[in-house]
């Protein structure tokens, strides 16, 4: 998902067969989320093409994700969110959206080199959750603050 920078839905087909075996959606979803880590934030829709159940839900979800991916966020809202984040590796000064589809944010920081990949993923996850972008790739770029003499 993140590599292709496209939102995606995990559509589980043949769910009619799973229901015959008394398999529960919640248990199956938990197994998927634990074992397919890169899909942890993708929406999951259980469907049956044969019985035509939840086909429209997949399409509706696709439109919803496309719309979310194109959303623009105000700089003031993004900076309010940034101020609420505790982040130790370096000081975070400000944030702005530089692109959408997928959302791309630029954060002005004291020391970009101090931010390791796991901390970057943590910030992405915070922004994704707070901005209601589950299932949407979010790109964060860091830029060193230019100090004026």
N, C-alpha and C positions, 0 to 999 in steps of 0.2 A: 504494500500500500504506500508507504512513505517513499519508497524508491521511485515509483511511477508517478507520485504526486497526484493521485486521483482518489476521490472518495470511493468506497465500495461497500457493498452489502454482502453478507454471507447468507445465501438462500439455501436452506436445507430442503431438498426435494424428497419425495416419497415418504413424507411424514405420515401419510395414511397407514403405511406398513409399520412404522414405529409405534403408532398408537395401538395397533392390533397386538403388539408385543408389550403393551402397557409401559412404554418408555415415556418418562416425563420430560417435558421441555426444559424445565429448570435444571434438572440433573444433567441433561445432554448439553445444555448451554454451558454449564459449569465445567464440564469435561473439555469442551472446545476452548473455552477461555484459558484454562490451565495448560493445555497442551499445544495450542497454536498461539503463542504469545504475541506475534506481530499483528494478530487480529483482535487484540484485547478490547479495542474501542469501536470495532465495527458493529453496526446493527445486525442482528441475526433475525431472519424471518423463516419460520417453519412453514412449508407449503407442500401442496400435492398438485402436480400438473394434471395427473389423471382425473382427480376429483375437482380440479379447478378451484382449490381452496387457497386463499391468501395470494393469488396471483396479482391482484390489484394492489395489495399491500406492498409487494416488492416494487411495483412501478411507482406507487405513491412515495415510498421511501427514497427511491432514486431521484425523483423530482425534488423532494425535500433536501436531500444532500447536495444536489446541484445548486439549489437556491442558497443554502447555508454557505457553500464554498465561495459564492460571489458576493457575500455580504461585506459591507464596509463598516468599520468601527471608528468612532470618533477618537481623536488623539486624547482628548480629556478623559474619556471612559477608559481607554487603555492605560493611561498614566495613573488613574485612580486604582485600577487593578494592580498595577506594578507596585504602588506604594504599600499595598496590603501583603506583598510577598516578602517573606524572610529568606534572604539569600546571602550566604556567608562567603563564597569564594571571592567576590568582588562587589564593588558598589554599583548598583543599577540606577542610572540617572533619569532616563526617559525612554519612552517607546512610541513608535508610530507605525501605522500600517503602510507598507510601500507597494503592495500588490494584493490582488484577490484572485481567487480561482486557481490555486488554493491561496488562503490567506498567508501573506508573508509579512512578518514584523521585523522591525529593526530596533534593537535596544542599544542605547548609548550606555557604555560601561566604563569603569575605571581601567580594568585590565582584562581584555578579552582572552588573553592567553591563560588566565587563571581558571577558565571555565572548561571543565572536562565534559566528555560526551554524556555521562550519566546525569550531570547537573543540567545540561542543555535539554535532555529528554524530560527531566523533572519540570523545567520551566514550560516546555511545550505542553506537557500534560496539564499543568495548572491553567494555562491560557485556554487550552481546548475545553476543559471542564467549565471554567468560569464564563466562557463566551458561548457555551452551548454548541460546541463544534464536534461532538462525538461522531466518529466515522469520517472526519475530514482531516486530511494531512495539514499540519501547520508548520510553517517554516519560520525559524527565528535566526536572524543574522545579528552579529554583535559588531559594534563599531566603537573604537576607542574615543573617549571624549577628548576633544581638542581644547587644551587649556590656553587661554589668552594671556600673554605676558603683561 
